[in-house]
Amino acid sequence: MTMKKLLIVIMMIVILAGCAEEPPKQDGTALLNENWTSIEKAAEGSTVRFYMYGGFAHVNNWVDTYVAQEVKKRFDISLVRVPMDASVFVNKLLTEKDAGKTIGSIDLLWINGENFKTTKQAGTLFGPYAEKLPNYIKHVDKSLASFDFGYPVDGFEAPYGRAQFVYEYDTQTTPTTPASFLDLSSWVRENPGQFTYPQPPDFTGSAFIRQAFYATTGGAQQYMDGWDEELFNRQAPKLWEYLNELKPFLWQKGKSYPKSSAEMDTLFSRGELSINMSYHPLHAQSKILDGSYPESIHTYVMHEGALFNLHFTAIPANAPNKAGAMVVSNFLLSPEAQLSKLDPGNWGDFPAIEMLTLSEENRHAFEGVELGSATLQPDILTQNSLPEIPAEYVEALEKGWEENVLR
């Protein structure tokens, strides 16, 4: 080949390369202006680092096996789960922003509540991206997903699952359980040392004191209009009084509290506690299936109702692989992933998608999942659902508990 022909070939290659469709850049503006096909193309061959609470072994296993295998097969994405408490990765994002770090190490987060509010207010999240996800558009109740603990989502996170607070007990050893928070006050006196709750800000322990706050101050509705400092200061002392009255009759006489829900599970499974609690209605059935609990374990809710929420995934503003994170977030909302997640043998997490949006075949598949004898039926949970309190109250309650109950 002559030099002239070689130059012509090189020029043609350059021209053709310039005409080829380029995948969207990983900066937010470019991605949000692209179509979904282009976003999926940009995610091919990439790695997504998913930062999430690592205290649930069965959840970890589901992410490491089913989710990781599916996103690799479908999208050629390598999913790496990074276990980390939400408060830690929130501080990491805030520190990175203060340091001006524009390219971080986190691609996707499992998040909700006050942690979402903190990161969104600080400008450390990418969005609005939820409306770009095909499964969000098709399957999600937008009115339900538009607020997270009373704080506007504005498309900066996508729902992942539904949770509701339940209590667990062994029907063989604990024939009677407290049906209300008033009953609980008497029950702990009659059964000293057999009840406690995780130390806030553990998520389960914080949820327990929020439920007690509703029960001891006249219900949830008064708090639904947003943060009211005067109202909180007037009502919170009733909660501190109630919890301090319980304290001498708790496990270890209230001198210490389990540090996590996982520690509570251990105490309950070996009989040190007669009642356990979880923000996952199928948690007990999952424990039965993995052999940690006997089949005599059942769940129930208090007469005052049970806290309910959606949990979400979000993408940091400095995520190095936003396209990949969007594709994984969208897959987690797919009917296939939500169905797998519902199975208590996998995770046992209620779906974040609406059944009426599914085909008849898919609806039958969800209806056919065996929830197990330990699990309350969804209609009972729905009838007893209580809204989550606005995020500002969560922070105030956790701080107030430390100052007025722990000390």
C-alpha angles and dihedrals in degrees: 000000000000121000090249093054091046091054090049091052091049091049091050091051091051092048093048092047090052091051094050117104109262119214114244117271118252094246113109099242094054094048095048090053094051129090120248095255090058091048091052090049091052090052096054114116093007134125123237118201108207113199112200144146107284102197097100110076094193092050090049090050093050092052094044094049117022100027096038092047094047097048089047092051097042103035107011089244120149108217118206117189114211113193112219136141113253094240089057097051090043089057089046091056092047092049092048091051092050089050091050093242104165096179113051134177101246122087103171135017135201101218149143145150122027091354091061092046092051095049095043093049090049091054093240097127131084120233168317084275106132092086089059092062112096093211092050091052093047106035112023129095097233095198092055094044096047095084132046113195088339094308120119113254095198091189095299093121136027124221117256106176147334126253137186133186118253139167124229128211140163112248090204097056104023109044094167126046132180108269096197140016088260089055090047090061090058095038095058090052090052092044106035117192095013099099137054141133133228116272112262134270082049102109096238094044091048090050091052093055090046090056090047089049091057092045096049098042105045106276143298104287096079090063099048097090093070137265115344112177094190091052092048094049090050097047106033096073088066089060094047090051092051095048093046090052089055094045102085091051097049128101108296086010090281092291089124137009133213109269095221145010088255090061089049089053090054094049091048096046092053093047101252090119127041095200129041129182137212140177087218114079093203095046094103093050091050089052091050091051094051091048097249095113131039118243090252091076114110135175133226142169130231120256090248089064137250132274115251131192147155119242120210149196121234137183123228118238089237096045109143092213109037093154092055091046091053092051092050092046089052092048091052087059094051118114089241095055094041091051092050090047092052093059106099088215087065105030112313099225120150115243124265091209129084117251093215090065092060132088117259089253092054093046090053089050091056092045089051096059109114104232093185137232093282094060126090113231115260093243091057091050091048092051090053100041120133124195119247116253120250112275096249090064091052091058092045093048094050092048092044092050091055092049099041107028111021096049 
